[in-house]
Amino acid sequence: MHRLILLRHGKAERTAPGGDIARRLTDRGRADAALMGRVLADRGLVPDLALVSAATRTQETWAAVCPSFPAAKSEVTRELYLASEGLILSLAEARGETAGSVMVIGHNPGLHMLALYLLRQAGAGAAVIARAEAKFSTSSAAAFTFDEAGRPAYDGLFHAPDFGGGGGE
């Protein structure tokens, strides 16, 4: 894996008859997710493979962003549902052996914790780390490249409100 893009799902409804895993995106969540797909693609942050949690809201997030990545493949992965940062990274690394650029669409707190870990490992500036510590709201993304030794380098931290989106918690 030479690149990892972490994308938190879009803003979702608070409850669903089928429980947490069945929560759907709100209209704002769909719009923000589509916006972030365009933002990432405009910056050349394009996945070869998207690993998507089995939750409805993450699958709907992929549906909103995938028009920006027409050549990308996707794989729904049950293990990503509310996964820890360590599990997220190990799943991405395993799939990254055959896909150079991997996007993970998942949930907090795991995505947030992994983004913070990688930002620190990458030596990102104090202001970037402080901003990431403050929030990794819905439709937020963090991108990293990796060298041959597996060391991360910071490629960007993106929040939907920075690009005209609504954002969320």
C-alpha positions, -999 to +999 in steps of 0.1 A: +000+000+000+015+033-010-015+054+000-042+052+027-072+074+027-094+074+058-130+087+052-156+089+079-191+082+068-215+111+061-239+125+086-265+098+095-299+097+110-298+093+148-318+061+150-331+034+127-356+005+132-328-020+124-304-005+150-272+013+147-259-007+117-290+002+097-287+040+102-290+058+068-274+090+056-293+123+058-295+145+028-266+166+042-246+134+047-250+124+011-242+159-002-211+162+021-199+127+011-202+135-026-184+168-020-155+150-003-152+126-031-147+155-055-123+172-031-101+141-028-102+134-065-093+170-074-062+165-052-052+132-069-062+112-038-079+084-056-082+049-043-077+017-062-098-001-036-123+011-010-128-010+021-163-002+033-179-011+066-210-032+065-231-004+080-257+012+058-243+047+063-209+037+051-222+019+021-243+050+012-212+071+017-193+049-008-223+053-032-220+091-029-182+093-034-177+065-060-186+087-090-154+106-083-134+074-084-148+055-114-119+030-117-119+021-080-132-013-067-150-017-034-153-044-008-178-044+020-160-057+051-180-066+082-149-064+104-147-026+098-180-020+116-169+000+147-134-014+143-104-004+164-076+016+149-053-014+149-078-036+131-085-009+105-048-005+098-042-042+096-071-047+072-058-019+050-023-032+050-034-067+041-055-054+011-028-029+002-005-058-008-025-060-041-040-024-042-016+005-042-041+030-028-066+020-002-096+040+011-113+029+043-148+042+049-157+036+085-165+050+119-152+068+149-136+063+172-114+039+153-109+061+122-102+091+144-077+073+166-059+059+135-057+093+118-041+107+150-017+079+153-006+082+116-004+120+119+020+117+148+040+090+131+042+112+100+055+141+119+026+164+109+028+198+124+014+207+158-015+227+143-026+199+121-025+174+150-044+198+172-071+203+146-074+165+141-075+160+179-104+185+181-126+166+156-129+140+129-165+148+121-187+131+096-173+132+060-138+141+073-109+125+055-072+121+062-047+109+036-012+094+040+015+080+017+038+053+028+075+047+019+091+013+012+097+008+049+060+015+057+065+049+073+036+073+067+038+108+053+010+133+058-010+140+026-039+161+040-067+165+065-100+175+050-133+186+067-164+191+046-171+226+060-137+238+047-151+232+012-186+245+016-202+214+031-223+212+063-201+188+083-214+171+114-204+155+146 
